[in-house]
Amino acid sequence: MNQLNTLALAHRFLREEVRPGAFCIDATAGRGRDTALLCRLAGEAGRVLALDIQEEAVAATRALLAREGLHNARVVRDSHAHLADYAAPETVDAIVFNLGWLPGGDHDIRTTGATTIPALEQSLGLLRPGGVLSLCVYCGGASGYGERDAVLAWLETVDPARYTVLVSRFVNRTGDPPIPVFIWKD
Ligand SMILES: C[S@@+](CC[C@H](N)C(=O)[O-])C[C@H]1O[C@@H](n2cnc3c(N)ncnc32)[C@H](O)[C@@H]1O
């Protein structure tokens, strides 16, 4: 099958949008692949904040960044429900959410609508005008459909005068392919 998946699309989007010197947030650090990409795109003049609730994820992300010689990130063990504690309003250039569980980790420790929605709400306020948000939404399996449904319903409520929200769908793939979502703040 064609390798164009949700993660690859998100990375294409970020490569297009994130410039050197950017301030970026990875709201779900996991094993650090998105954080590492943001670090490279923001460069030495930029900075990246990465959050995850699991110590295993924080350690894995720090280890990946160290292996790749990337030194412009701060990796913190905390919930993205507290995102607004980490940045001033309208100062962030790009925010990334890759929902679900830690790859290779415990499927019972995963994102849920109860914290994802407040984190997304805070994210919109943190983005500077021109800033972007990338979101990968997983469903099915251990994730079920509750978080997906809550997120998709919430996205439809986002103010169209200030944000452009694009929800994509792989219509000819079987199962529950992850859903790529992209937001631009005007
Ligand atoms: C699919 S993984 C992220 C993958 C990651 N971006 C990467 O590049 O490897 C989802 C992560 O979200 C984390 N997570 C779950 N709930 C969270 C929360 N409330 N705040 C921050 N991270 C959370 C999980 O611990 C897990 O590591």
PDBQT file of the ligand as one rigid body, heavy atoms in Angstrom, charges set to zero:
ROOT
HETATM    1  C1  LIG A 201       0.479   8.129  19.829  1.00  0.00    +0.000 C 
HETATM    2  S1  LIG A 201       1.489   8.629  21.193  1.00  0.00    +0.000 S 
HETATM    3  C2  LIG A 201       2.378  10.012  20.565  1.00  0.00    +0.000 C 
HETATM    4  C3  LIG A 201       3.426   9.638  19.554  1.00  0.00    +0.000 C 
HETATM    5  C4  LIG A 201       4.541  10.648  19.482  1.00  0.00    +0.000 C 
HETATM    6  N1  LIG A 201       4.114  11.947  19.036  1.00  0.00    +0.000 N 
HETATM    7  C5  LIG A 201       5.729  10.148  18.729  1.00  0.00    +0.000 C 
HETATM    8  O1  LIG A 201       6.196  10.861  17.808  1.00  0.00    +0.000 OA
HETATM    9  O2  LIG A 201       6.223   9.057  19.059  1.00  0.00    +0.000 OA
HETATM   10  C6  LIG A 201       0.352   9.396  22.320  1.00  0.00    +0.000 C 
HETATM   11  C7  LIG A 201       1.005   9.836  23.610  1.00  0.00    +0.000 C 
HETATM   12  O3  LIG A 201       0.074  10.676  24.295  1.00  0.00    +0.000 OA
HETATM   13  C8  LIG A 201       0.369  10.563  25.660  1.00  0.00    +0.000 C 
HETATM   14  N2  LIG A 201      -0.731  11.127  26.450  1.00  0.00    +0.000 N 
HETATM   15  C9  LIG A 201      -1.890  10.549  26.826  1.00  0.00    +0.000 A 
HETATM   16  N3  LIG A 201      -2.644  11.402  27.541  1.00  0.00    +0.000 NA
HETATM   17  C10 LIG A 201      -1.923  12.562  27.620  1.00  0.00    +0.000 A 
HETATM   18  C11 LIG A 201      -2.142  13.825  28.243  1.00  0.00    +0.000 A 
HETATM   19  N4  LIG A 201      -3.285  14.072  28.916  1.00  0.00    +0.000 N 
HETATM   20  N5  LIG A 201      -1.189  14.770  28.142  1.00  0.00    +0.000 NA
HETATM   21  C12 LIG A 201      -0.042  14.535  27.449  1.00  0.00    +0.000 A 
HETATM   22  N6  LIG A 201       0.231  13.353  26.845  1.00  0.00    +0.000 NA
HETATM   23  C13 LIG A 201      -0.699  12.382  26.928  1.00  0.00    +0.000 A 
HETATM   24  C14 LIG A 201       0.596   9.076  25.855  1.00  0.00    +0.000 C 
HETATM   25  O4  LIG A 201       1.303   8.834  27.045  1.00  0.00    +0.000 OA
HETATM   26  C15 LIG A 201       1.370   8.721  24.570  1.00  0.00    +0.000 C 
HETATM   27  O5  LIG A 201       2.744   8.695  24.806  1.00  0.00    +0.000 OA
ENDROOT
TORSDOF 0
